């Protein structure tokens, strides 16, 4: 759950106070910028839901989850270690990213996928 640590560092810095450099190194995200990495994965999920449910009246599962919620905080099996020691599951814009999976429907089944070919 490194991303949860990044979210805590990015969203609640006052609660954490000053952290030693060694602590920050153990939770550094692949993009190197904690706030940006957290926003990319969270906004990706929210954009997926906005795209598939723009009027907020489409389907929810029996637990009240929208499509991207069903894969929340999961990052798949196609991860690789980056030069700063963190983990990523995709590269774009010249940067590595660890982005949560979104749901993909195939036939009558649903799968959490990073993209159309990687789970």
N, C-alpha and C positions, 0 to 999 in steps of 0.2 A: 504493500500500500504506500509506495513512495509518493504517489500523486497526492494522497491525503495529507502527507507531511508537507508537500509543497503548498497545498491549499491552505493549511494552517499557517504556514510562514507568510503566504501572500495576503491572506484575508484577515488575519488576526495578529499582526506583528506586535501590537502593544501588549498583548497577553503573554507573548513569549519573551519579551525583553531582549537584551543583547545576548546573542548566541555566540559561543566560541567558533572560530573559523573551522575547526575540525568538525564540529557538528554540521555546519552549513555544507561542508564538502561531502558529507555522507548523504545528504538529501538533495544535492544539486540535480536539477532536471536536465534532460538531454540538450535543450536549447540554451541552457546556461542562464536563463532569466526566469526566475520562479513565477512571477506574476503572469508573464506572457504564456508560459507553458500551461499554467492552470487555466487561463482564459481560453486558450486554443481548444483544449479538450472539453471544457464545460460549454463554451459557445458552439462547438461542433454538434454537441448533443442537442442543445436548444434549437439550433438552426434546422437540424433534421426533423425535430418535432414540429417546428413552425412550418416547414415545407409540406409535411404530410398532414398537418392539422391546423391550417391557417385560421380557422374560425373557432378553435378550441371546443369543438363539439363532435369530434370523430370518436374513434374507438378508444377504450381503456380496457385493460384486462381485468380479471376478477379482483386483483389487488389494487386497482386504480392506477396502474402504470401505463404511460404512453409508450410508443414504440422504442424510442431511444432509452427510456428508463429500464427496459428489460435487459439492457446490456451495461447498465451503469457501473462504472469503476472496474470494468474488465478490459483487458488490453490485448488479448489473444496470444497465440503461440508463436507468431512470426516476429519475435523480438530479437534485437541484437544489441550488444554492448557498445557504447560510444567511447570516444577517446577520453572523455572526462569520467568514465566509469559508470555512468548511468545507463538506463535501458531505453530503447526507442523501438517503435514498430513501423515507422515510415520516415522518409526523407523527402522534403520539398523545399523550394526556395533557398537551397543551399544549407539547410539546417535539419537536424534530426529532431523528431517529435515522438512523444508517447501519447497517443490519442485513443480515447476509449472507443470500443467497437459500437457499431449501430446495427440495427436489425435488418436482415435481408430475408425476404420471403422467396422460397423456392418450392413451387408446387403448393402443397398443403402444409409445408413445414416452414418454420422460422429459425434462422440461425443468427448468432451474433458474429459479425464479420468486421475486419479492419477495412477490407475493400472486397471487390467481387470475387477474388480468388484466395484470400488469406483469412483464416479464422482467428 
